[in-house]
């Protein structure tokens, strides 16, 4: 999958919705593209996440399981996620230092969310930006196609014309 037209995690974190959030680790990796947002919060979360997703969680499903919390960041980094946003206030209290240390060791973006943020608002903000960028790409593709009315290049050549692939 080509990620050139996806927003980076750093770009998303500059949106107003994240203004009271705190990047705890992975500052050097904020240029990773985000292809989607995932709200999975199940004990088997590892089976439901995909590369380049931003996971948003309160860790409810694993909050009482110290080994699961210890392995959490490593599993997410191994799966190739763009990062994780944790709202610790209700179930963790604070994000445990060992989770922050694990994220720092792996240069994995870990973002602490404030207690007042709604997951639905994060999902909307990320999804809106993804849709905005895909719509712009589609408009550009249509414009390129219309610039060549006599030759009518096949639709398969549009990514090359627009993106230079």
N, C-alpha and C positions, 0 to 999 in steps of 0.2 A: 504494500500500500504506500502511496506517495503522500507525504505529510507536509509538503511545501505550503499548502493553503490553509493549514490549521493554525490556530493561535498557539503561542507558546504559553507555558505555565506563568512565566513572568508577565506576559501581556494580560492574561486573565486576572492575575493578582493585583494589577493596577486598577481594576474596575472598582467602582464605589462599594459594591457588595462586600469586598474583602478589606475595606479600609481599616477595620478594627481587628483584623487577623494578624497573626505574628508568624513569620517564617522562622522556624526553630533550627532548620538544617537544610542543606542542599542548595544553598544560594548559587553555587557554581553550575547547577543543573537546571536552572529556571528557563533555559532556552529549549527545553524539550517540548515538542508539539503535543497538544492535548486533542485527542480525537473524540472524546466523549466523557461523560460524567457517570459515575456509578455509585449508587446508594446502598449497595449490598451490606447488610449487617447481620450475617448469619455465621454460625460456628464454622461452616465450610466455605467461607468467603473466598478462599483460595481457588475454588472451582468456578467462581462466577466473575472473575475479573480478567481483563484483557490488556495487552500492551497499549500504552499511550492513553489510558483512561486516568481520570482524576477520581480517586475514591474519596467519598465524603461519608464520615461515620462518627458515631459517638462511642463505638466499641462495646455497645451493650451486650452483644452475644458472647464476648470473650472477657468482659470486665472482671470476672471473678476467677479467671484461669491464668495464673502467672506464667506457666509455660507457653500458653497461646499468645499472651501479650509479648513475651520475650521474642517469640519467633515471628511476630506480626510484620515488622518492618522488613526483615529479611525476605519473607515470602513475597511481599509486594514488590520489592526491588528485583527479585528473581523473575517475577512475572512481567517486568518491564513497564510497570505503571509510570505515569508522569509524576505522580506524587500522591500524598494523602493529606486530607484535611480532617482533623479530629476536633470534635466539640467535646472537651473532657468534663465540663462542669457537672453534668448530672450523674454519670456513672463512674468516671475515673477520679473526679475531683481535679486532679492535675495530670498532665501527661508524665508518666514515670521517666525518671532520668535515664534508665537503661534503654528505653525506647528512643529517646533523643540521641543518646550515645550511638546506638545502632544505626540510626539514620545518618548521623555525622560520619561515621566510619564508612558508610556506603555512598556518601554524598547524595543521599536520597531526600528529595523535598518533603519536609514535614511541616505542616501549617497548623497552628493552634487557632481554633475558631472561638469567637466570643460567645458567651451563653445566650445572647439575644438573637443570634443569626438563625434564620429558618433554612432548612435544607432545600425546601421548594424554591426559595429565592436564589440559592446558588445554582440549582439545576436550571432555572429559567435564564439566569445571566449567562451561564456557559452555553446552553443550547441556543440562545439568541445570537451569541457571537459566532458559533459554528454555522448557524443558518445564514447569518449575514455574509460570511465569507464564501459559503457555497453558492449563495445567490449571486454574489459578485462574479464568481468564476463562471457561472452559467451565463450571465449577461455578457461577459467578455467572450465566451465561446460563441454565442450567438452573433456578436458584433464581428468577430473574425469570419464566421461563416458568411455573413452578409457582405463582407468586403470582397468576396470572391464569387459573385453571382454567376459568372460565365463558366468558371471551372468547377464550381460546386465540389470542393474537396470532400472526400468521405468523412463522416463524423469521427472515424477513428483517428484522423489526422489533427483534429481540433486540439487535443492536449499538447501535441508538438507545437502547433502554431501559437497557442496561448502560453504554455509553460516552457517551451523549448526542450521537451523530453526527447 
